[in-house]
């Protein structure tokens, strides 16, 4: 049985990541500031901005409880680092940047010193600088792929760019596999109740360029990244292959992004955040589509 530590498993996305890994036979320990609702794994309350706590947590027994025949810590096969302040405007910007960057540095640095072979971490589409720009901002081109410049002006996107550079530095120093998932606008099953408005009023989600990804597909991508070896440092957009709007994407481009060049052919309802690399390299395959999910909501 492979042993994985997940950080942030008590959050919205983290809970689905825990379930995906547990469903596929992994032994999982969750590190978070609050306990997860998932009963099949244990939560170790940990402040990831404290390097001492991170070291202690990453060298802990990963089993379910304290009554097992052996409580001896075993080597980790991977760490999935998703704990973070998830966007701007939840805490002051300085705290967004401090918490996200220090927590990630601590996790990667301790993992490197312990010889953990792989870390998969949550980056974001916000690295491209479009979502949280102070005013409307055009990307350099569509669809946005992993080669697009990362030039955010906000604290959250900047923290994610810094985390990617930290991950790359750790890989260069140690050879560890470190994969960053630039995750699009995440939709849980209950979020589709809003889609009757979100998909018909394009102004609401112009900043996300109408991209989305189902939370269960993100969890799938995490597992695929855990199972993919030998890539060194790499980043992947994790997004649906379609836009979340009833209007054809070319119509939306003419209205909202008329001067942005289009570098690749687009399907009629294709996504402007490209997932082609994740499909090609990780084997990612979208399983949840908003048109199916929205029709099942009350």
C-alpha positions as CSV (number, residue, x, y, z in Angstrom):
1,X,0.0,0.0,0.0
2,X,1.4,3.4,-1.0
3,X,1.5,6.1,1.7
4,X,0.5,9.7,0.9
5,X,0.2,12.8,3.0
6,X,-2.4,15.3,1.8
7,X,-2.4,18.8,3.0
8,X,-5.6,20.7,3.0
9,X,-7.8,17.6,2.9
10,X,-10.4,19.3,5.1
11,X,-11.2,21.9,2.4
12,X,-13.8,21.9,-0.4
13,X,-11.4,20.4,-3.0
14,X,-9.3,18.5,-0.5
15,X,-12.1,16.3,0.6
16,X,-12.6,15.0,-2.9
17,X,-8.9,14.4,-3.2
18,X,-8.9,12.3,-0.1
19,X,-11.8,10.2,-1.3
20,X,-10.2,9.7,-4.7
21,X,-6.9,8.4,-3.2
22,X,-8.6,6.3,-0.6
23,X,-10.9,4.8,-3.2
24,X,-7.8,3.7,-5.1
25,X,-6.2,1.9,-2.2
26,X,-3.8,4.6,-0.9
27,X,-3.1,5.0,2.8
28,X,-3.6,8.7,3.5
29,X,-2.9,11.1,6.3
30,X,-4.5,14.5,6.2
31,X,-2.7,17.6,7.5
32,X,-5.0,20.6,8.1
33,X,-6.1,23.1,10.7
34,X,-9.5,21.4,11.1
35,X,-10.5,17.8,10.9
36,X,-11.7,16.3,7.6
37,X,-15.1,14.7,7.4
38,X,-13.6,11.7,5.6
39,X,-13.8,8.8,8.1
40,X,-11.3,6.5,6.3
41,X,-8.2,8.6,7.2
42,X,-6.9,10.6,10.1
43,X,-6.3,14.3,10.3
44,X,-3.2,15.6,12.1
45,X,-3.8,19.2,13.1
46,X,-0.8,21.1,11.7
47,X,0.2,24.7,11.0
48,X,2.2,24.4,7.8
49,X,3.7,27.8,8.2
50,X,5.6,26.4,11.2
51,X,8.6,24.4,9.8
52,X,9.0,22.4,13.0
53,X,5.4,21.2,12.8
54,X,5.8,20.3,9.2
55,X,8.9,18.2,9.9
56,X,7.1,16.4,12.7
57,X,4.0,15.9,10.6
58,X,5.9,14.5,7.6
59,X,7.7,12.0,9.8
60,X,4.5,10.8,11.5
61,X,2.7,7.5,11.4
62,X,0.1,7.7,8.6
63,X,-2.3,5.0,9.8
64,X,-5.9,5.5,10.8
65,X,-5.6,5.5,14.6
66,X,-3.4,4.8,17.6
67,X,-4.5,1.2,18.3
68,X,-2.8,-0.5,15.3
69,X,-0.3,-3.3,15.9
70,X,2.6,-1.0,14.8
71,X,2.7,2.8,15.1
72,X,6.1,3.0,13.4
73,X,6.3,5.8,10.7
74,X,7.0,4.4,7.2
75,X,8.5,6.2,4.2
76,X,6.2,8.4,2.2
77,X,5.6,7.7,-1.5
78,X,4.2,11.2,-2.2
79,X,2.8,14.4,-0.8
80,X,-0.2,16.2,-2.2
81,X,0.0,19.8,-1.1
82,X,-3.4,21.6,-1.4
83,X,-3.5,23.6,1.8
84,X,-3.7,27.3,1.0
85,X,-5.7,30.5,1.3
86,X,-7.8,29.7,-1.9
87,X,-8.3,33.2,-3.3
88,X,-8.1,36.9,-2.6
89,X,-10.5,38.8,-0.3
90,X,-10.7,36.2,2.4
91,X,-7.8,37.6,4.5
92,X,-5.5,40.6,3.9
93,X,-3.3,40.3,0.8
94,X,-0.2,40.1,2.9
95,X,-1.5,37.0,4.7
96,X,-2.5,35.4,1.4
97,X,1.0,35.7,0.2
98,X,2.7,34.8,3.5
99,X,0.7,31.8,4.3
100,X,0.7,30.3,0.8
101,X,4.4,30.8,0.1
102,X,5.8,29.8,3.5
103,X,3.6,26.8,3.8
104,X,4.6,25.6,0.4
105,X,8.3,26.3,1.0
106,X,8.2,24.3,4.3
107,X,6.4,21.3,2.7
108,X,8.8,21.2,-0.2
109,X,12.0,21.8,1.8
110,X,11.1,19.2,4.5
111,X,10.0,16.7,1.8
112,X,13.3,17.2,0.0
113,X,15.4,16.6,3.2
114,X,13.4,13.5,4.0
115,X,13.9,12.1,0.4
116,X,10.2,12.0,-0.5
117,X,10.2,11.2,-4.2
118,X,7.3,13.3,-5.3
119,X,5.2,16.3,-4.4
120,X,2.0,17.3,-6.3
121,X,0.8,20.7,-5.4
122,X,-2.0,23.0,-6.3
123,X,-1.1,26.0,-8.5
124,X,-3.8,28.0,-10.2
125,X,-5.0,29.5,-13.4
126,X,-4.5,32.8,-11.5
127,X,-0.8,32.6,-12.4
128,X,-1.7,33.9,-15.8
129,X,-2.9,37.2,-14.3
130,X,-6.3,37.4,-15.8
131,X,-8.7,36.3,-13.0
132,X,-7.8,38.8,-10.3
133,X,-6.5,41.7,-12.3
134,X,-7.7,45.0,-10.9
135,X,-9.5,45.8,-14.2
136,X,-10.2,43.7,-17.3
137,X,-7.0,42.4,-18.7
138,X,-6.4,40.5,-22.0
139,X,-4.2,37.5,-22.1
140,X,-1.5,37.4,-24.8
141,X,-3.4,34.7,-26.7
142,X,-6.1,32.0,-26.5
143,X,-6.3,29.2,-25.7
144,X,-4.1,29.8,-22.7
145,X,-1.6,26.9,-22.4
146,X,1.3,26.3,-20.0
147,X,3.6,28.4,-22.1
148,X,1.6,31.5,-21.6
149,X,3.5,34.1,-19.5
150,X,2.7,34.1,-15.8
151,X,2.3,37.8,-14.8
152,X,-0.2,38.2,-12.1
153,X,-0.7,41.5,-10.2
154,X,-2.6,40.1,-7.2
155,X,-1.3,38.5,-4.1
156,X,-2.9,35.1,-4.7
157,X,-1.6,34.6,-8.3
158,X,1.8,35.9,-7.2
159,X,2.0,33.4,-4.4
160,X,1.3,30.6,-6.8
161,X,4.0,31.8,-9.2
162,X,6.4,31.9,-6.3
163,X,5.4,28.4,-5.3
164,X,6.1,27.1,-8.8
165,X,9.6,28.7,-8.6
166,X,10.2,27.1,-5.2
167,X,9.1,23.8,-6.6
168,X,11.5,24.1,-9.6
169,X,14.4,25.0,-7.3
170,X,13.8,22.0,-5.1
171,X,13.7,19.7,-8.2
172,X,16.9,21.2,-9.5
173,X,18.6,20.6,-6.2
174,X,17.3,17.1,-5.5
175,X,15.9,15.6,-8.6
176,X,12.5,15.2,-6.9
177,X,9.4,15.0,-9.1
178,X,7.4,18.1,-8.4
179,X,4.2,18.7,-10.4
180,X,2.1,21.9,-10.2
181,X,-1.6,21.7,-11.2
182,X,-2.8,25.0,-12.5
183,X,-6.4,24.4,-11.6
184,X,-9.3,26.2,-13.3
185,X,-12.6,27.4,-11.8
186,X,-13.6,24.4,-9.6
187,X,-17.2,23.2,-9.5
188,X,-18.6,20.9,-6.9
189,X,-21.9,19.1,-7.5
190,X,-23.8,21.7,-5.6
191,X,-22.3,24.6,-7.6
192,X,-24.2,23.5,-10.7
193,X,-27.4,24.9,-9.2
194,X,-26.0,28.3,-10.2
195,X,-25.4,27.4,-13.8
196,X,-28.8,28.5,-15.1
197,X,-27.5,32.0,-14.6
198,X,-23.8,31.5,-15.0
199,X,-24.0,29.8,-18.4
200,X,-26.5,32.3,-19.9
201,X,-25.1,35.7,-18.6
202,X,-21.5,35.7,-19.9
203,X,-20.6,38.9,-18.1
204,X,-20.6,37.0,-14.7
205,X,-17.7,34.8,-15.6
206,X,-15.7,36.9,-18.1
207,X,-12.7,37.0,-15.7
208,X,-12.4,33.1,-15.8
209,X,-12.9,33.2,-19.6
210,X,-15.8,30.8,-19.0
211,X,-13.6,27.9,-18.0
212,X,-14.5,25.4,-15.3
213,X,-13.5,22.0,-14.1
214,X,-15.5,19.5,-12.0
215,X,-14.1,18.9,-8.6
216,X,-14.1,15.2,-9.2
217,X,-12.1,15.6,-12.3
218,X,-9.5,17.6,-10.3
219,X,-9.3,14.7,-7.9
220,X,-8.7,12.4,-10.8
221,X,-5.9,14.6,-12.1
222,X,-4.3,14.6,-8.7
223,X,-4.3,10.8,-8.6
224,X,-2.9,10.6,-12.2
225,X,-0.1,13.0,-11.2
226,X,0.7,10.9,-8.2
227,X,0.9,7.8,-10.5
228,X,3.0,9.5,-13.2
229,X,6.8,9.3,-12.5
230,X,9.9,10.8,-14.0
231,X,8.7,14.2,-15.2
232,X,11.0,16.2,-13.0
233,X,9.4,19.6,-12.5
234,X,6.3,20.3,-14.6
235,X,3.0,22.2,-14.6
236,X,-0.4,21.3,-16.0
237,X,-3.6,23.2,-16.7
238,X,-6.5,21.2,-15.1
239,X,-9.7,22.3,-16.8
240,X,-12.6,21.0,-18.7
241,X,-12.3,20.7,-22.4
242,X,-15.4,22.9,-23.0
243,X,-16.5,26.4,-21.9
244,X,-19.3,26.9,-19.4
245,X,-21.5,29.1,-21.5
246,X,-24.4,28.5,-23.9
247,X,-22.9,30.9,-26.5
248,X,-20.4,29.7,-29.0
249,X,-16.9,30.6,-27.8
250,X,-16.1,32.7,-31.0
251,X,-19.1,34.9,-30.2
252,X,-17.8,35.5,-26.7
253,X,-14.3,36.3,-28.0
254,X,-15.7,38.9,-30.4
255,X,-17.7,40.6,-27.6
256,X,-15.2,40.4,-24.7
257,X,-11.7,39.8,-26.1
258,X,-11.8,41.1,-29.7
259,X,-8.1,41.9,-30.0
260,X,-6.7,38.7,-28.5
261,X,-5.1,36.3,-31.1
262,X,-6.3,32.7,-31.3
263,X,-3.3,30.4,-31.7
264,X,-5.1,27.0,-32.1
265,X,-8.4,25.9,-33.6
266,X,-11.3,26.1,-31.2
267,X,-14.3,23.8,-31.0
268,X,-17.7,25.6,-31.1
269,X,-17.9,25.5,-27.3
270,X,-14.2,24.8,-26.6
271,X,-12.3,25.9,-23.5
272,X,-10.1,28.9,-23.5
273,X,-7.9,27.3,-20.8
274,X,-6.2,24.4,-22.6
275,X,-6.0,21.0,-20.9
276,X,-4.3,19.3,-23.9
277,X,-1.0,18.8,-22.0
278,X,-2.7,17.1,-19.1
279,X,-4.6,14.9,-21.5
280,X,-1.5,14.0,-23.4
281,X,1.0,13.6,-20.6
282,X,-1.1,12.5,-17.5
283,X,-3.8,10.7,-19.3
284,X,-6.5,13.1,-18.0
285,X,-10.0,12.4,-19.3
286,X,-12.9,14.7,-18.4
287,X,-15.6,12.6,-16.8
288,X,-18.1,15.4,-15.7
289,X,-19.7,17.9,-18.1
290,X,-21.7,20.9,-16.9
291,X,-24.7,20.2,-19.2
292,X,-25.2,16.8,-17.7
293,X,-24.6,18.0,-14.1
294,X,-26.8,21.1,-14.4
295,X,-29.8,19.1,-15.5
296,X,-29.6,16.9,-12.3
297,X,-29.8,19.9,-9.9
298,X,-33.1,20.8,-8.2
